[in-house]
Amino acid sequence: MESEEDEMWENLIEGYRPRLRQLIVVEQVLDHVHLIGTEQKDQIMQKARAESESAAANLLISAVIKKPHDPGWFTAFVDALIHAGCGHAADYIQANLPNPEKEAENDYCIKLIQILSPSLVDMDTSEVCLHCLTGELLTQEDADIVNAETKNRGSRSGARELLRRIVRGRPGWYSTFLNILRVTEHQYLYQLTGGSPDHDKQDDKLSSLKDEPSGSGAATEENTARSEGSDSPESMDTSMTTETLEETTDLYKGENTDSRQLPNSLQPSQPDGTDSVAAAGGPEKADIVLRDYQMEVARPALEGKNIIVCLPTGSGKTRVAVYITKKHLDCRRAERQSGKVVILVNKIPLVEQHYSAEFLPFLKHTYRVERVSGDSQLKISFTEIVKTNDVIICTAQILENYLERSNKGDDEGVDLKDLTLIVIDECHHTQKGGVYNHIMMRYLKQKHKNKRLQKEQKMPVPLPQILGLTASPGVGGATKMDKAEEHILRICANLDASKIMTRSLGDYKKNLRKILVPVEDRKGDPFGDVIKKIMNAIHTHAELTPTCELGSQNYEQWVVQKERTAAKEEDQKVRVCAEHLRQYSEGLQLSNTIRMRDAFSFLSKYHEEERKRKTNPDDEHTIHITDTERFLFNLFNENKKELEKLAENPAYENDSLSKLRTKILQEFSSREEARGIIFTKTRRSAIALSQWVQENPKFADIGVKASHVIGGGDQSVVKPMTAAEQKDVLSKFASGKVNLLIATTVAEEGLDIPACNFVIRYGLVTNEIAMIQAQGRGRAEDSSYTLVEVKGSGVAEKECVNEYRKTMMIKAIDKIRALHQADYDKKITEFQIQAIMEEKVRMTKKKQKDMKNENPAELKFSCRGCSKNVCSGKEIQIIENMHRVNVSSQFCELFIKRENTSLQERSLDYETNGFIACKACGQRWGSMMLYRGIECPCLHVKNFVVTCNGKKISKCTKWSELAVRFSDFDYAEHASRVAESSDEEELE
């Protein structure tokens, strides 16, 4: 039976539980507690690793006070606390309490250490640790742990461990710690924490803290330097919030890094590896705390060198860039020089993401930050934005456009010399003909011109510092180590990087469980058999003989080539058959990836659209239907009911979908809070898989909430997602309203996807860069990375190749980093000179090509659908150097207008207003633009067969492929003609 004394001890421990959770060091106490079983100790340690020190301490306390009790249990617990160095916790449960004033003062001291921790971690940890041991702030066990942390992970990490342990000491530890800082000659830190040159004002400083108004500012190196120009501690701006006990407990909390947790301000706990207090919002974001590995890779950039930072997805590359940006601007300001930083991204959604989540929160109190992209609503010029802001985040193409304007002598341009730092996100794209490379080519040319100017003793043109960020430079398809090295060195050369900086994440690294899910061949595929029967009938009708498997990638390439050849030769029978075969081939691929009903819906919708194309909306005249088109329509109708019936039979579904269903159910059933991403190949499959999950009640029963995110480009026939739509879905994913994201490759790179605990690549494997990016999305503990095979995808083989390339890439980077700097610089210079020479040859060829520009009158355009002559190049004009239009009255007689509900609205000087199609055959020709109030038929060249000087061009999908300069659209002239025509109509 429980004694009254036991009950009293229980109540006392329970009453001080919140305080004890702060003060107990779990791992050390467990070594001395013998009244808890081994299994329960393991559970407590697991709690510490999985959640936090505070949560583990809570479980430990519950285990200690759990009934029944062994005799002497309370004394044994007190002894364990004392021997573990938790004397202050022992004092509380023995009712040896400090007076309220001392307790409040101790809380202020803890809070002050929390605020100043970003600066305190720069201490000489080994020396301070030795003095803390002799001063009895640390036990021998504490000191051993701090020294081990310092040795394994660096001085800053050791300092965080030291601070974490001393704040749990008995009141009075603060003055001892101050004296240690003074004795060890950490004069700046000593004054920062309240000491003075006379070292007799500390008590005044502490008492003044209680009287300061509450606020949220943090004392940092920067605001100390700005405080009225004074170096004295009294003038230091250190405002503090007088929180309750509950509000100050976050000093003792820790995230799941290890069992010995750091306070929030001392231990980076964000997914990007940086300070959680700084990431919380508000003025606290003025200070950025980097982990040791982040600081190491950033160091050369802080010295002003051009570097590439190569760290895995989710390890905080962008936060490193923010830190470097701030230090760069701070240094420029201290030297009384202006600083101008441009952050370049390759996707529009990344502009807003970097702006609102990274650069603005940390820099807004000190510097002007702005973002610009194609989606921006800003109405002032980019040149003006660059002039009036310190940090500009923009898509790379915008900067390239304005650099080109400046090159042509335009006042509304931007020069590289106007900038002091360029940050290039996803910098592995700085190669070949990419826009990043165009910008860096300008840089490299000027760099080598500067060498000549210096030889001539002339002033060189200033160039910005370059910082590249990437998770993986890749190997560029190399199969041998020397070629992999060359690929990476070329990227380094293109970015003028003096080093490529990478570092093992050590304990921060998360190892994904990799799983390959093979699939079995269908026992029967009657749905696919019917599609193949239709395709073979078309082959016979068009007299075509394929040499590869129907529905394969090789077959699709064969069909595309047949369509182009037939269009060139005006063989409409083969051309239209090839178009239909391509759709059936995609239908076969879809039936191997998603539900048969989705494949049937796709084919049915295609034929419905084709039929609509053959009907005139005005019924003024009949659009001609050829015998071949009639044959194709009838062929689908004859088999439609059978396809529809088979599509509804689940017995014939593909095994890939079955395996995916099992995997999703397993992930959501076995995890307390599952959150994952499924990567798939096409937009159509992403949308269909999302619908499949939403319609399946089994998924709903276990809490699966799915949505999809796809790209924003208009290259696909599937309607793209706007940046706002992408942002909305990702926001819901971050908040938990959506916990399963089905995405195309748009989500692999760059976009800030919140921490996931499983990633599935569904029949999708591209290259080693994409693989590393996708794996990096699994940022939570115990994450899994699963490959589900899809028939014909070759997932397993491609993934093996990518793993080999990834290993080769890591070895190549290590070999490059091991080069002597002189050898490295020599190779970089050689690659740069080679790149400049290749650019000169390319520009010379381009000039020669421009000189050979064909006369627009020599171009003839005929309808791809019926070979009817449509117009000559002489009638075509160009709007804003982008849109080719034909506003001639003769052309307007040849087309009909149709509504297109899938077209997106534009917030520029023009908007699309339906599309135009051939009156004779219904073939789509382009879109109807409304440009500054005037309707302009805009032509898409892919819908025509182009003849140049009597020679037909079989493949022409972009206007840029034609070496022709069309005349500019004369808005005033055409507007006056439209006005005259309107006046005449009114008179009639």
MARLUM-665261 format. One line per 2 residues: number of its first residue (from 1); for each residue x, y, z of C-alpha. Coordinates in pm, whole numbers. Each point is the difference from the previous one (the first is absolute). Layout:
NUM = X:Y:Z; ... $
! end
This chain:
1 = 0:0:0; 123:345:-88 $
3 = 126:210:291; -93:363:52 $
5 = 364:90:-52; 2:-166:-344 $
7 = -312:192:-93; 160:325:113 $
9 = 310:-67:-214; -219:-87:-300 $
11 = -199:324:35; 320:201:38 $
13 = 154:-151:-317; -328:42:-190 $
15 = -27:361:113; 347:82:-132 $
17 = -31:-211:-315; 18:304:-242 $
19 = 321:119:167; 150:-349:20 $
21 = -63:-56:-372; 233:295:-60 $
23 = 273:-101:240; 40:-377:-45 $
25 = 268:-132:-238; -169:-327:-89 $
27 = 288:-215:-122; 222:73:301 $
29 = -281:-41:253; -96:-338:-149 $
31 = 356:-123:59; -54:52:375 $
33 = -367:-99:38; -35:-368:93 $
35 = -368:-2:92; -104:-2:-372 $
37 = 23:-313:-214; 226:-30:-307 $
39 = -293:-17:-243; -153:317:141 $
41 = 338:176:-16; 22:-89:-369 $
43 = -347:149:-56; 106:324:170 $
45 = 318:23:-210; -203:-67:-315 $
47 = -230:287:102; 302:228:33 $
49 = 126:-91:-346; -338:10:-173 $
51 = -148:311:167; 194:206:254 $
53 = 189:2:329; -296:163:170 $
55 = -244:-270:-119; 241:-272:116 $
57 = 41:169:340; -379:3:32 $
59 = -12:-375:-65; 283:-57:250 $
61 = -187:191:272; -316:-204:-66 $
63 = 202:-323:30; 155:111:332 $
65 = -330:91:171; -189:-300:-137 $
67 = -139:-224:276; 80:-230:174 $
69 = 329:135:138; 307:-185:123 $
71 = 123:101:346; 232:303:-20 $
73 = -107:89:-356; -6:374:66 $
75 = 348:13:154; 130:-211:-292 $
77 = -147:249:-251; 153:298:184 $
79 = 341:-173:5; -31:-76:-373 $
81 = -70:367:-76; 297:117:208 $
83 = 244:-255:-149; -123:90:-353 $
85 = 87:366:57; -366:108:34 $
87 = 37:143:352; -240:285:-71 $
89 = -274:-252:-85; 80:-189:323 $
91 = -39:324:196; -353:51:-134 $
93 = -134:-345:97; 156:33:346 $
95 = -175:335:40; 338:183:16 $
97 = -144:278:-213; 172:325:-98 $
99 = -187:312:105; -234:142:-267 $
101 = 237:287:-84; 292:-236:-58 $
103 = -218:-232:-205; -119:288:-219 $
105 = 358:123:-38; 110:-349:-103 $
107 = -275:-10:-264; 123:336:-135 $
109 = 353:-137:-23; -120:-305:-194 $
111 = -196:224:-236; 302:224:-53 $
113 = 217:-299:-93; -274:-109:-239 $
115 = -7:340:-172; 379:33:-21 $
117 = 72:-361:-98; 70:82:-370 $
119 = 302:200:117; 98:-218:297 $
121 = 55:-307:-219; 310:173:-141 $
123 = 182:-56:333; 315:-212:36 $
125 = -202:-299:117; 284:-219:126 $
127 = 145:272:224; -338:117:133 $
129 = -100:-363:66; 313:-58:211 $
131 = -75:306:216; -368:-98:32 $
133 = 114:-341:130; 233:150:261 $
135 = -266:259:88; -248:-286:56 $
137 = -242:124:-267; 51:-335:-172 $
139 = 53:-350:133; 280:-217:-140 $
141 = -262:-188:-202; -136:329:-138 $
143 = 349:111:-97; 73:-332:-175 $
145 = -320:34:-207; 79:363:-93 $
147 = 356:-90:-101; -121:-296:-207 $
149 = -254:223:-177; 273:258:-69 $
151 = 233:-264:-142; -265:-170:-214 $
153 = -203:294:-128; 200:315:62 $
155 = 44:275:256; -338:168:-61 $
157 = -190:-324:52; 199:-64:318 $
159 = -82:351:121; -370:-66:-45 $
161 = 33:-319:208; 185:193:270 $
163 = -265:275:17; -276:-260:9 $
165 = 156:-154:313; 105:302:204 $
167 = -347:162:-6; -130:-300:199 $
169 = 227:84:292; -89:147:340 $
171 = -60:379:17; 332:185:0 $
173 = 136:-181:-307; -36:315:-209 $
175 = 250:212:192; 247:-291:-1 $
177 = -43:-34:-378; 53:375:-46 $
179 = 322:-20:198; 117:-297:-214 $
181 = -57:205:-317; 211:280:152 $
183 = 278:-232:118; 18:-179:-337 $
185 = 31:342:-172; -331:-15:-189 $
187 = -27:374:54; -268:65:-260 $
189 = -220:-286:122; 61:104:360 $
191 = -127:352:-70; -283:-127:-219 $
193 = -135:-215:285; 0:285:247 $
195 = 358:28:119; 198:323:-21 $
197 = 367:92:-29; -13:66:375 $
199 = -180:-337:49; -198:137:293 $
201 = -325:103:-166; -153:-337:-68 $
203 = -247:14:287; -122:342:-118 $
205 = -43:-139:-350; -201:-299:121 $
207 = -227:206:217; -61:242:-285 $
209 = -123:-285:-215; -306:-37:219 $
211 = -101:360:-55; 38:3:-378 $
213 = -318:19:-209; -109:-324:-165 $
215 = 79:-44:-368; 126:-251:-248 $
217 = 336:139:-109; 311:-211:31 $
219 = 347:130:85; 226:-83:-289 $
221 = 339:102:-128; -168:226:-251 $
223 = -231:193:232; 276:27:259 $
225 = 216:173:-258; -286:235:-89 $
227 = -89:102:357; 65:374:6 $
229 = 359:-58:-105; 87:-109:353 $
231 = 186:-316:101; -114:-2:362 $
233 = -232:-271:122; -244:257:138 $
235 = -70:131:-352; -57:-347:-144 $
237 = -357:-42:-130; -112:-317:178 $
239 = -375:2:54; -159:-309:153 $
241 = -344:-140:52; -91:-78:360 $
243 = -154:-336:-72; -158:-238:246 $
245 = 171:-325:87; -186:-178:-280 $
247 = 117:254:-256; 364:-39:96 $
249 = 4:-377:-11; 91:-2:-370 $
251 = 360:56:106; 8:-359:119 $
253 = -187:-155:-290; 167:-172:-292 $
255 = -93:-160:-329; 80:-354:-104 $
257 = 372:40:-67; 116:-220:284 $
259 = -82:-75:361; 189:299:136 $
261 = -211:284:-131; 85:363:-41 $
263 = -221:298:81; -188:130:-302 $
265 = 226:296:-48; 311:-209:39 $
267 = -94:-307:-202; -113:47:-361 $
269 = -319:-198:-27; -150:119:-327 $
271 = -15:-227:-306; 261:223:-165 $
273 = 234:-43:293; -19:346:151 $
275 = -120:172:314; -363:-65:92 $
277 = -41:327:188; 128:185:-304 $
279 = -242:-190:-217; -302:81:210 $
281 = -65:344:-148; 18:356:125 $
283 = 308:200:102; 181:-309:132 $
285 = 82:-81:-362; 264:272:4 $
287 = 255:-266:99; 80:-314:-199 $
289 = 162:-298:167; 171:-258:-219 $
291 = 96:-352:88; 370:-81:-6 $
293 = -13:-171:-340; -188:299:-144 $
295 = 253:245:140; 285:-207:-141 $
297 = -133:1:-355; -84:372:24 $
299 = 342:111:126; 175:64:-338 $
301 = -302:206:-117; 22:207:319 $
303 = 357:79:-109; -134:129:-333 $
305 = 82:-305:-216; -218:-148:-273 $
307 = -114:-347:106; -258:-272:-62 $
309 = -179:-129:310; -92:-364:-60 $
311 = -221:-135:280; -291:-247:-6 $
313 = -359:115:-42; -138:109:338 $
315 = 338:78:159; -43:378:-6 $
317 = 181:123:-314; -236:296:-35 $
319 = 50:99:364; 376:-7:-61 $
321 = -61:236:-295; -205:235:221 $
323 = 281:3:256; 266:72:-266 $
325 = -222:271:-150; -41:172:336 $
327 = 370:-15:85; 88:125:-350 $
329 = -231:301:34; 115:64:358 $
331 = 365:8:-112; -78:230:-294 $
333 = -188:234:232; 282:-3:258 $
335 = 243:96:-279; -240:280:-104 $
337 = -61:-168:-337; -330:-86:-160 $
339 = -102:-364:-29; -238:-151:-254 $
341 = -97:-369:13; -202:-187:-264 $
343 = -133:-348:72; -73:-190:-321 $
345 = -245:-291:-24; -112:-210:-295 $
347 = -369:-38:93; -260:268:67 $
349 = -140:-158:323; 351:10:151 $
351 = 2:380:-18; -285:37:250 $
353 = 127:-293:208; 351:142:50 $
355 = -140:348:54; -264:-75:264 $
357 = 154:-302:175; 371:88:3 $
359 = 139:336:-105; -273:242:109 $
361 = -45:-130:359; 371:18:78 $
363 = 96:317:-189; -308:226:6 $
365 = 104:189:313; 335:102:-148 $
367 = -26:-12:-378; -252:56:-279 $
369 = -109:-331:-155; -216:-38:-313 $
371 = -100:-277:-239; -77:3:-373 $
373 = -130:-271:-231; -236:-49:-292 $
375 = -282:-26:257; 91:325:178 $
377 = -253:280:2; 267:271:42 $
379 = -45:271:-261; 341:166:31 $
381 = 297:-104:-211; 250:-262:112 $
383 = 277:260:-34; -175:221:254 $
385 = -54:-296:235; 373:-79:-13 $
387 = 86:363:75; -231:35:299 $
389 = 52:-337:174; 290:-182:165 $
391 = -114:-357:-70; -196:-102:-310 $
393 = -137:-351:-53; -93:-69:-362 $
395 = -16:-258:-276; 327:-20:-192 $
397 = -161:92:-332; -103:342:132 $
399 = 359:88:93; 127:-135:-336 $
401 = -253:215:-188; 113:316:177 $
403 = 371:-85:-36; -66:-31:-375 $
405 = -179:337:0; 302:161:162 $
407 = 226:-172:-253; -202:166:-278 $
409 = 37:341:167; -355:17:137 $
411 = -43:231:301; -241:-253:149 $
413 = 274:-258:44; 205:-155:279 $
415 = 378:-54:5; 189:-273:185 $
417 = 212:275:153; -316:132:172 $
419 = -14:-322:206; 230:-114:282 $
421 = -128:-356:58; -197:-242:-220 $
423 = -148:-310:164; -91:-272:-254 $
425 = -248:-257:128; 10:-353:-152 $
427 = 328:102:-161; 57:-341:-165 $
429 = -206:148:-285; 291:236:-81 $
431 = 98:-190:-311; -73:-36:-371 $
433 = -253:256:-126; -172:74:333 $
435 = -80:354:107; 233:-31:302 $
437 = 283:-70:-241; -88:301:-217 $
439 = 32:225:307; 325:-163:112 $
441 = 144:21:-353; -32:379:24 $
443 = 183:-22:333; 282:-220:-135 $
445 = 54:223:-304; 31:305:223 $
447 = 230:-186:240; 243:-81:-280 $
449 = -29:356:-139; 94:122:348 $
451 = 324:-199:-18; 89:185:-318 $
453 = -93:335:156; 224:-74:301 $
455 = 291:-78:-231; -61:335:-166 $
457 = -7:157:347; -362:105:-47 $
459 = -280:-19:253; -182:-337:-24 $
461 = -380:-12:-2; -128:-120:341 $
463 = -178:-335:-4; -235:-151:258 $
465 = 86:-287:231; -166:-327:-110 $
467 = -165:-253:231; -143:-320:-153 $
469 = -238:-233:185; -74:-360:-96 $
471 = -87:-336:152; 168:-185:-285 $
473 = 211:116:-296; -53:-343:-162 $
475 = 244:-168:-237; -151:108:-333 $
477 = -62:-355:-119; 364:-100:56 $
479 = 90:-366:27; 363:53:102 $
481 = 148:187:295; 210:243:-208 $
483 = -309:109:-196; -195:46:324 $
485 = 281:220:137; 6:197:-324 $
487 = -377:61:16; 19:134:357 $
489 = 311:207:-75; -179:159:-297 $
491 = -286:106:228; 258:141:245 $
493 = 165:183:-290; -329:137:-129 $
495 = -72:138:349; 362:116:46 $
497 = 3:-193:329; 329:-7:190 $
499 = -129:-303:193; -288:-242:12 $
501 = -97:-25:366; -166:-310:138 $
503 = -4:-166:339; -140:-312:160 $
505 = -302:82:213; 119:-240:270 $
507 = -270:-57:261; -238:226:-190 $
509 = -5:-237:-297; -320:-195:-48 $
511 = 36:-341:-162; -302:-100:-205 $
513 = -118:-359:-14; 2:-83:-370 $
515 = -258:-250:-126; -52:-139:-351 $
517 = -347:-134:-72; 3:-230:-307 $
519 = -319:-69:-195; -128:-309:-172 $
521 = -126:-16:-357; -376:0:-35 $
523 = -153:-344:-36; -220:158:-262 $
525 = -39:349:-149; -320:-3:-205 $
527 = -25:382:17; 347:38:-150 $
529 = -76:-274:-252; -299:196:-136 $
531 = 213:315:-35; 267:-198:-185 $
533 = -271:-148:-228; -110:356:-87 $
535 = 361:106:-62; 66:-294:-231 $
537 = -314:87:-198; 137:352:-44 $
539 = 340:-141:-108; -178:-203:-269 $
541 = -209:298:-118; 307:229:-24 $
543 = 229:-278:-131; 241:46:292 $
545 = 227:-272:140; 137:73:349 $
547 = 318:-179:107; -33:43:377 $
549 = -241:-86:283; -323:199:-2 $
551 = -15:258:278; 377:5:57 $
553 = 214:314:-9; 161:-117:-325 $
555 = -343:-43:-156; -100:354:100 $
557 = 317:141:-162; -76:-201:-315 $
559 = -357:137:-18; 116:363:50 $
561 = 249:-36:-285; -269:-150:-227 $
563 = -232:296:75; 270:257:-85 $
565 = 97:-173:-323; -364:-32:-106 $
567 = -69:369:73; 303:99:-207 $
569 = -115:-223:-287; -363:113:36 $
571 = -108:-359:57; -305:79:214 $
573 = -107:-364:27; 324:-108:176 $
575 = 29:329:195; -343:-26:166 $
577 = 45:-374:64; 336:69:167 $
579 = -166:262:224; -262:-250:115 $
581 = 262:-273:50; 195:232:228 $
583 = -310:49:218; -66:-376:18 $
585 = 365:-56:92; -37:245:289 $
587 = -323:-178:98; 195:-328:26 $
589 = 265:167:216; -268:147:226 $
591 = -169:-338:46; 336:-135:127 $
593 = 38:292:242; -344:103:122 $
595 = -353:-138:-13; -139:-134:-324 $
597 = -296:233:43; 241:298:-5 $
599 = 157:-129:-322; -349:-50:-151 $
601 = -105:350:111; 310:146:-170 $
603 = -73:-178:-332; -370:84:15 $
605 = 70:368:65; 250:13:-288 $
607 = -256:-137:-249; -266:235:135 $
609 = 231:299:-57; 85:-125:-351 $
611 = -370:-24:-85; -61:353:132 $
613 = 285:119:-218; -189:-127:-302 $
615 = -314:201:82; -41:368:-78 $
617 = -127:198:302; -184:245:-232 $
619 = -150:-269:-228; 74:228:-297 $
621 = 178:-273:-191; 107:-362:46 $
623 = 354:-91:99; 127:-277:-225 $
625 = 46:-347:154; 227:-232:-199 $
627 = -60:-372:-47; 295:-76:227 $
629 = -138:221:279; -341:-165:-37 $
631 = 168:-345:19; 185:100:320 $
633 = -312:140:171; -200:-313:-87 $
635 = 283:-229:115; -1:155:349 $
637 = -382:-1:21; -12:-370:-92 $
639 = 230:-88:290; -107:269:249 $
641 = -255:-209:195; 239:-295:35 $
643 = 280:228:124; -234:169:248 $
645 = -120:-337:136; 354:-137:39 $
647 = 119:325:164; -246:-54:287 $
649 = 124:-352:77; 255:22:288 $
651 = 124:-354:-69; 195:133:-298 $
653 = 165:301:171; 379:24:-25 $
655 = 211:-142:284; 188:331:45 $
657 = -315:172:120; -73:-289:235 $
659 = 352:19:148; -30:378:35 $
661 = -331:-42:186; 161:-249:240 $
663 = 299:230:60; -215:305:76 $
665 = -220:-199:240; 311:-139:170 $
667 = 160:344:47; -314:159:143 $
669 = -84:-299:222; 348:-41:150 $
671 = 78:366:73; -149:223:265 $
673 = 3:295:-238; 77:-96:-359 $
675 = 85:262:-261; 133:-91:-342 $
677 = 58:83:-366; -61:-220:-303 $
679 = 200:103:-308; -145:-100:-335 $
681 = 98:62:-361; -281:205:-157 $
683 = -247:268:100; -284:-224:-111 $
685 = 112:-287:225; 47:238:297 $
687 = -357:128:-33; -141:-350:-55 $
689 = 186:-147:300; -125:284:219 $
691 = -359:-72:-107; 55:-374:55 $
693 = 110:58:361; -282:246:71 $
695 = -263:-241:-136; 125:-305:194 $
697 = -182:-37:337; 279:-219:143 $
699 = 238:296:-19; -253:235:159 $
701 = -50:-245:290; 366:30:106 $
703 = 16:376:-45; 163:39:-342 $
705 = -60:351:-140; 145:23:-350 $
707 = 60:278:-249; 223:51:-302 $
709 = 254:260:-107; 118:30:-362 $
711 = 208:242:-205; -96:348:-114 $
713 = 139:-17:-355; -232:-24:-301 $
715 = 200:-259:-196; -251:-273:83 $
717 = -356:-39:-127; -104:-40:366 $
719 = -95:332:158; 294:121:213 $
721 = -20:115:361; 43:366:80 $
723 = 255:109:262; -291:92:231 $
725 = -152:-348:-38; 335:-164:73 $
727 = 48:221:305; -349:-84:130 $
729 = 59:-378:-24; 346:22:160 $
731 = -144:219:277; -264:-264:73 $
733 = 271:-267:-2; 203:202:250 $
735 = -298:46:233; -109:-364:-19 $
737 = -326:62:-185; 162:-210:-274 $
739 = 228:-286:109; 62:-175:-333 $
741 = 139:204:-287; 3:-148:-351 $
743 = 243:195:-214; 186:13:-327 $
745 = 369:86:-1; -91:364:80 $
747 = 16:-94:369; 339:-173:-23 $
749 = 213:307:-22; 1:326:192 $
751 = -357:25:127; -7:-1:379 $
753 = -200:-313:74; -50:-49:376 $
755 = 155:-298:175; -135:-334:-125 $
757 = 46:-345:145; -48:-191:-323 $
759 = 77:61:-367; -125:-225:-281 $
761 = 124:20:-360; -274:-162:-203 $
763 = 145:-129:-326; 217:311:-24 $
765 = 379:3:-13; 192:271:-183 $
767 = 359:85:94; 214:-2:313 $
769 = -73:369:73; -376:-62:5 $
771 = 51:-311:215; 200:195:260 $
773 = -257:282:-4; -289:-245:46 $
775 = 177:-186:282; 61:334:168 $
777 = -374:50:37; -5:-267:271 $
779 = 126:227:277; -170:-150:306 $
781 = 148:-270:221; -53:-361:-111 $
783 = -85:107:-355; -38:-249:-284 $
785 = 70:31:-372; -191:-247:-216 $
787 = 19:-80:-370; -310:-158:-149 $
789 = 58:-154:-340; -233:68:-291 $
791 = 0:-218:-311; 245:133:-255 $
793 = 149:262:233; 328:-184:73 $
795 = -2:150:351; 227:-256:169 $
797 = 272:14:-267; -2:380:-22 $
799 = 14:38:378; 307:-226:16 $
801 = 167:220:-262; -90:313:200 $
803 = 140:-148:324; 322:-76:-187 $
805 = 9:355:-137; -70:147:343 $
807 = 294:-194:149; 218:109:-292 $
809 = -107:362:51; 93:-6:371 $
811 = 341:-151:-81; 54:255:-278 $
813 = -79:290:236; 243:-144:258 $
815 = 272:-28:-266; -59:358:-113 $
817 = 12:125:360; 328:-189:50 $
819 = 169:185:-290; 268:255:85 $
821 = -149:347:-47; 248:83:-276 $
823 = -94:-313:-196; -368:68:54 $
825 = 34:364:-112; 188:-107:-313 $
827 = -276:-243:-103; -270:261:71 $
829 = 180:262:-210; 38:-245:-290 $
831 = -372:-88:7; -93:369:18 $
833 = 214:92:-300; -146:-296:-190 $
835 = -355:112:89; 72:357:-114 $
837 = 146:-123:-331; -300:-230:-58 $
839 = -232:295:72; 187:213:-256 $
841 = -39:-273:-264; -370:-32:85 $
843 = -54:376:-25; 187:14:-332 $
845 = -223:-276:-139; -306:180:133 $
847 = 105:323:-172; 56:-187:-325 $
849 = -340:-162:41; -160:340:63 $
851 = 171:136:-312; -157:-289:-195 $
853 = -346:85:134; -257:-118:-247 $
855 = -236:249:-156; -336:-46:180 $
857 = -169:-3:-341; 187:-325:-79 $
859 = -180:-177:286; -326:-178:-73 $
861 = -231:-138:269; -250:-279:-73 $
863 = -251:-162:235; 139:-311:166 $
865 = -348:-156:-8; -99:41:-366 $
867 = 312:142:-174; -194:312:-105 $
869 = 217:304:-72; -56:250:281 $
871 = 237:297:-32; 354:114:-68 $
873 = 252:130:252; -45:350:-141 $
875 = -344:22:165; 132:-99:343 $
877 = 97:267:254; 154:-32:346 $
879 = -128:149:330; 245:69:286 $
881 = 264:-213:-174; -204:-304:97 $
883 = -342:-48:-161; -38:-58:-376 $
885 = -333:133:-124; -175:31:-335 $
887 = -258:280:-10; -51:6:-377 $
889 = -362:-7:-119; 75:-295:-235 $
891 = 125:-213:291; -302:86:215 $
893 = -224:-160:-263; 174:-338:40 $
895 = -61:-84:366; -278:-42:254 $
897 = 14:100:366; -63:-248:281 $
899 = -27:45:374; 278:-158:205 $
901 = -91:-25:367; 343:-135:99 $
903 = 187:317:-98; 131:198:297 $
905 = -63:369:48; 297:231:-41 $
907 = 68:313:202; 207:172:-269 $
909 = -83:221:-302; -160:-297:-171 $
911 = -216:-299:82; -99:-311:-190 $
913 = -358:-17:-114; -69:-349:-141 $
915 = 178:-162:-290; -12:10:-378 $
917 = -45:-304:-228; -2:-77:-372 $
919 = -341:54:-161; 58:-292:-234 $
921 = 114:-278:237; -24:134:356 $
923 = 376:-26:64; 97:236:280 $
925 = 231:280:-121; 59:207:312 $
927 = -178:235:242; -192:324:-24 $
929 = 185:270:193; -158:314:131 $
931 = 293:243:-20; -69:348:138 $
933 = -365:-29:-98; 58:-147:-349 $
935 = -62:-363:-97; 312:-150:-160 $
937 = 12:-358:-135; 319:-147:151 $
939 = 156:-290:-195; 167:-306:157 $
941 = 253:-125:-256; -29:-366:110 $
943 = -349:-7:-157; 132:78:-351 $
945 = 224:-157:-261; 261:262:-85 $
947 = 154:29:-347; 316:210:-44 $
949 = 118:77:-354; -205:-293:-126 $
951 = 148:-244:255; -230:-142:267 $
953 = 119:-4:361; -115:-325:164 $
955 = 68:101:360; -80:352:115 $
957 = -149:26:350; 131:345:103 $
959 = 19:332:-183; 363:34:113 $
961 = 87:-291:-233; -73:222:-301 $
963 = 282:235:-107; -245:274:-93 $
965 = -51:349:133; -365:99:-20 $
967 = -108:364:-3; -115:158:325 $
969 = -372:33:60; -110:361:-69 $
971 = -263:51:267; -91:357:-101 $
973 = -52:-87:-367; -211:-307:73 $
975 = -202:178:271; -88:278:-245 $
977 = -110:-258:-260; -220:-172:259 $
979 = -149:338:99; -75:91:-366 $
981 = -166:-339:-53; -218:54:308 $
983 = -105:347:-125; -100:-141:-339 $
985 = -211:-272:166; -183:261:209 $
987 = -77:211:-311; -147:-304:-173 $
! end
